[in-house]
Amino acid sequence: MESVDVLVIGGGPTGLGAAKRLHHLSLPNIEWALVDSADRVGGLATTDTTKEGFLFDVGGHVIFSHYAYFDDVLNEALPHPEDWHVHRRISYVRSLGNWVPYPYQNNLALLPQKEKIRCLEGMIDAVTHPAPNKPVTFDEWILSTMGDGIADLFMRPYNFKVWAVPTTRMQCRWLGERVAAPNLKMVVKNVIEDKCSESWGPNSTFRFPAVGGTGCIWSAVGNTLPQEKIRLGAKVAKVNTDSRTVTLDDGKEITWKKNLITTMPLDYLCSVLDPPRSDVVDAAKNLFYSTTHVVGVGIRGKRPDRIGDKCWLYFPEDDCPFYRATIFSNYSPGNQPEAHVRLPTITTAGQWTHETPTEGRGKDKEGPYWSLMFEISESTMKPLDSTTASILASTIAGAVSTTLLQPEDEIVSVYHRAFDHGYPTPTLERDGALDVILPALKELGILSRGRFGSWKYEVGNQDHSFMLGVEAVDACVFGGVELTLGNPDMINSRMNDERRLPNAKKAVKELGGGEVDEEKRREVRENMENARKLVARKRSIGSIGRTTTTVKMEKSTTDQKTQELPPPTTASQPAVATRDAIHPAFYVAVWIALSSSVILFNKYILSTLRFPFPIFLTALHMSFATAATRILAKTTKMLDSRHENPMDWSQWSKSVLPIGVAFSASLIFSNQAYIYLSVAFIQMLKATTPVVVLFASWGFGMAAPSKKVFMNVFVIVLGVMIASYGEIHFVAIGVAFQALGIVFEATRLVMVQKLLSSSGHKMDPMVSLHYFAPVCASFLTVIAMVFEGPRLSIEDILRVGVPFLLFTAAVAFMLNVSVVILIGRTSSLVLTLSGVLKDILLVSASFLLFGDPITGTQIFGYSIALGGLMWYKMGTKEMEAVLIRAKSLKSKFGRLGRRKATAFLVMFATGIAMLYVYYGDHVETLKSAAMAARHGYGHL
Ligand SMILES: Cc1cc2nc3c(=O)[nH]c(=O)nc-3n(C[C@H](O)[C@H](O)[C@H](O)COP(=O)(O)OP(=O)(O)OC[C@H]3O[C@@H](n4cnc5c(N)ncnc54)[C@H](O)[C@@H]3O)c2cc1C
């Protein structure tokens, strides 16, 4: 029985991606093989040739790449400029007898008056009356972004034709989180000025092979692989997960020792697992797909002017069965026979019936020739008479009624092929099913990837599929992150250039035969690190800079590059699918809980137990962290990743040592400040920390300078400063000490962030704590000995109790871990801003739980800070949407509503005022606890 380490099933783009990566890495300990049931590689991305010499792809296959590695592979396979034709994308929507340039909503001017008004009204309603909740179904999404006019005229009928599923049965997460609202101003302006705008974005071109159609790309890629490892015509009939063996339909068996990467349709895979797995089989019943019929028509004659240089056309209406037509002859002169080739006419378009034979029998005549290619969908929700005779007849009749063909056009060649699994449908149930199936398979060492392997349409194009294969290999071999599978939005919003073929190739060459040495490991690790960093950055952008991305989205309103067939959404699908990740809010909540606990413990030790040695306490905590990380390193695998990237002296001195120095310096300076300044004034000065952190992040290159973020943080800081406004006794030296304390604290936080995300030596949070805790402990011990040692006696320690001190050190250890995790998952700025939130919570809790009063100044200041935080979190667009919603509510409630709201506000204000008068202005319990505990505890 044949046995390999990694077995790849499927020679489509995904399987070829896996094979290419395995070959490229050529790891000595990884034997691999690829099997495919077809007689050639390429899968759905192949090209057929009719007897008459016309080429037809599996529908309009256009390459839009999101990956440098994918481009490298294509350039290697077809390296000459003359191997490719480059085209400008030109597409139209057939609507109410007009050719409306895509995107539809920019060109409403071409519609009849009544429909123009309807579309505009719908769009205005969508903008002015936003739905209270985020859309869940695709239909809701369409209505909320484009309104019911465009929905009824174009989006709903068109998408039903594409997906063969009503839009109400589809989810909208696959479109990405950030959605481009159509530019209403521009739409209205175009209608008034009777103007059209195609507004093609910068990525408006695509390349197509000069010969052989799309299939030629994949056969060329296949040719760069060792042929002896590829077995065609071998259908996998059974996958035995106990013996890790696949059985082919001829009875032969192949064993995989490490991993099976399969690109077969997931529903089929689930059904051939042996022993059967009822959980995955049941889940797979929730996966829905549609079948694609591809029809090709070869026509005699010069390409007519009415067709021009159009690339593809969309058909939402029911005067034809197809949803898209491609002028395939426009892609390459090689897609049809040369003009001198003599072919008989089958019949004219107008005379084509069910009975027409599919081959010409008349007199041969010369060309020239041109061709059209159509796509028609079918599913249980959209059944079809799918016999070739019927499909050809209805398609050709539809081409005539939509003016693509004239009745007298001579048809010389026809083609029809049905692809059972054509489109993986993003139904409402899809993600639930995938969440069950993919992890269950992974546990068995099986990675099911690809258009139907992982069933995610949003990453189901050729470039995505290829990279799903590449990333699957990296996951098997190095434990790499599969960004395409896990973060489609992110992948689609950028050019992904972490992996490059030439560099890696060079590395392999230099290694003389592909030994897995440190260099190769580092390359892969760097890719993974960059990927993780991007996810982290993206997450923080997701929570911070929504505005930025929305703006980007608006720019790419017409960008179709992410979809093989833009289900005209106008969205380019960026953003992060964080379904598989813990939400950053969880880390913030844990940090706030731990931080508050440590504050209270410290307050108890420092003041109630009269133990005035804050630096000693901090030194103890860091010593505890030093010991704890070492014990964990010895007894668990939690810190094993430190071996992958051992820290050398130069890294240690450049990144770890400065953290210890900054930490100690910030403690010394802020403790000195307490000698000269009041606690209230210090609190006010400390409120500026986020701004300093922001500058430090910019200074260290951890974030791009942004006026918007600065203004945002400034508002928060201003709010906190107002809230902390107390008696201010300005003492210059005290302010200088505090300023230095803040600068060192900000530097420390940003350096921790850098340590956690730098591509050179990125480490996980626990490992970084393992490195910098002893440095901090040593510095702090020395400082404690100088500043506090002379006063500290063993009795003081015994009075507090060693077990209690150790317990609080354990809580502080968890706090330190949560700090580094929070910085790693978000950023140092988010950490400091979480501190503002914590202060607000502390003050509110003390008011609500203990009846502590809040001053008017605090309410005012914290309201500004809270508003600033919301702005920071949601971005301008969402804030505007909230305000618009509030305004529309106000107008709905009318005068009565306004009176009620005023009454409510007056009562609320009176209540607050009464509480204020009743309790007076003297209790600051929790806040002072926080401040007192902060005294000498700069890292809370
Ligand atoms: C109508 C249509 C239009 C498209 N347009 C575009 C476009 O414009 N741009 C774009 O980038 N992409 C487009 N695509 C998507 C593109 O075709 C896919 O991205 C790509 O083919 C997916 O590759 P894959 O390897 O995941 O799957 P497939 O291409 O389906 O390959 C799977 C392979 O597995 C093999 N296999 C299946 N079952 C077995 C078995 N039991 N045993 C052995 N082998 C098996 C098959 O023979 C096949 O070769 C389009 C797809 C369709 C259907």
PDBQT file of the ligand as one rigid body, heavy atoms in Angstrom, charges set to zero:
ROOT
HETATM    1  C1  LIG A1001     -19.326  29.605 -12.765  1.00  0.00    +0.000 C 
HETATM    2  C2  LIG A1001     -18.070  29.895 -12.035  1.00  0.00    +0.000 A 
HETATM    3  C3  LIG A1001     -17.429  31.089 -12.264  1.00  0.00    +0.000 A 
HETATM    4  C4  LIG A1001     -16.241  31.361 -11.591  1.00  0.00    +0.000 A 
HETATM    5  N1  LIG A1001     -15.597  32.542 -11.861  1.00  0.00    +0.000 NA
HETATM    6  C5  LIG A1001     -14.423  32.806 -11.263  1.00  0.00    +0.000 A 
HETATM    7  C6  LIG A1001     -13.715  34.009 -11.544  1.00  0.00    +0.000 A 
HETATM    8  O1  LIG A1001     -14.136  34.818 -12.324  1.00  0.00    +0.000 OA
HETATM    9  N2  LIG A1001     -12.537  34.216 -10.905  1.00  0.00    +0.000 N 
HETATM   10  C7  LIG A1001     -12.026  33.324 -10.024  1.00  0.00    +0.000 A 
HETATM   11  O2  LIG A1001     -10.929  33.550  -9.508  1.00  0.00    +0.000 OA
HETATM   12  N3  LIG A1001     -12.674  32.190  -9.728  1.00  0.00    +0.000 NA
HETATM   13  C8  LIG A1001     -13.856  31.908 -10.310  1.00  0.00    +0.000 A 
HETATM   14  N4  LIG A1001     -14.530  30.757 -10.018  1.00  0.00    +0.000 N 
HETATM   15  C9  LIG A1001     -14.030  29.934  -8.917  1.00  0.00    +0.000 C 
HETATM   16  C10 LIG A1001     -12.932  28.943  -9.278  1.00  0.00    +0.000 C 
HETATM   17  O3  LIG A1001     -13.389  28.065 -10.228  1.00  0.00    +0.000 OA
HETATM   18  C11 LIG A1001     -12.566  28.256  -7.989  1.00  0.00    +0.000 C 
HETATM   19  O4  LIG A1001     -11.944  29.197  -7.167  1.00  0.00    +0.000 OA
HETATM   20  C12 LIG A1001     -11.603  27.126  -8.075  1.00  0.00    +0.000 C 
HETATM   21  O5  LIG A1001     -11.824  26.287  -9.140  1.00  0.00    +0.000 OA
HETATM   22  C13 LIG A1001     -11.696  26.318  -6.787  1.00  0.00    +0.000 C 
HETATM   23  O6  LIG A1001     -10.656  25.438  -6.701  1.00  0.00    +0.000 OA
HETATM   24  P1  LIG A1001     -10.738  24.150  -5.783  1.00  0.00    +0.000 P 
HETATM   25  O7  LIG A1001      -9.492  23.427  -5.995  1.00  0.00    +0.000 OA
HETATM   26  O8  LIG A1001     -11.111  24.544  -4.422  1.00  0.00    +0.000 OA
HETATM   27  O9  LIG A1001     -11.973  23.320  -6.309  1.00  0.00    +0.000 OA
HETATM   28  P2  LIG A1001     -12.224  22.673  -7.698  1.00  0.00    +0.000 P 
HETATM   29  O10 LIG A1001     -11.766  23.557  -8.783  1.00  0.00    +0.000 OA
HETATM   30  O11 LIG A1001     -13.627  22.240  -7.695  1.00  0.00    +0.000 OA
HETATM   31  O12 LIG A1001     -11.269  21.407  -7.694  1.00  0.00    +0.000 OA
HETATM   32  C14 LIG A1001     -11.582  20.279  -6.945  1.00  0.00    +0.000 C 
HETATM   33  C15 LIG A1001     -10.866  19.113  -7.566  1.00  0.00    +0.000 C 
HETATM   34  O13 LIG A1001     -11.132  17.971  -6.764  1.00  0.00    +0.000 OA
HETATM   35  C16 LIG A1001     -11.354  16.870  -7.603  1.00  0.00    +0.000 C 
HETATM   36  N5  LIG A1001     -12.206  15.911  -6.920  1.00  0.00    +0.000 N 
HETATM   37  C17 LIG A1001     -13.464  16.087  -6.486  1.00  0.00    +0.000 A 
HETATM   38  N6  LIG A1001     -13.918  14.972  -5.910  1.00  0.00    +0.000 NA
HETATM   39  C18 LIG A1001     -12.924  14.074  -5.982  1.00  0.00    +0.000 A 
HETATM   40  C19 LIG A1001     -12.785  12.720  -5.542  1.00  0.00    +0.000 A 
HETATM   41  N7  LIG A1001     -13.764  12.061  -4.951  1.00  0.00    +0.000 N 
HETATM   42  N8  LIG A1001     -11.618  12.096  -5.771  1.00  0.00    +0.000 NA
HETATM   43  C20 LIG A1001     -10.600  12.742  -6.383  1.00  0.00    +0.000 A 
HETATM   44  N9  LIG A1001     -10.681  13.995  -6.815  1.00  0.00    +0.000 NA
HETATM   45  C21 LIG A1001     -11.834  14.662  -6.615  1.00  0.00    +0.000 A 
HETATM   46  C22 LIG A1001     -12.056  17.471  -8.827  1.00  0.00    +0.000 C 
HETATM   47  O14 LIG A1001     -11.886  16.635  -9.957  1.00  0.00    +0.000 OA
HETATM   48  C23 LIG A1001     -11.358  18.796  -8.953  1.00  0.00    +0.000 C 
HETATM   49  O15 LIG A1001     -10.279  18.729  -9.844  1.00  0.00    +0.000 OA
HETATM   50  C24 LIG A1001     -15.717  30.432 -10.664  1.00  0.00    +0.000 A 
HETATM   51  C25 LIG A1001     -16.366  29.228 -10.445  1.00  0.00    +0.000 A 
HETATM   52  C26 LIG A1001     -17.539  28.960 -11.114  1.00  0.00    +0.000 A 
HETATM   53  C27 LIG A1001     -18.223  27.658 -10.884  1.00  0.00    +0.000 C 
ENDROOT
TORSDOF 0
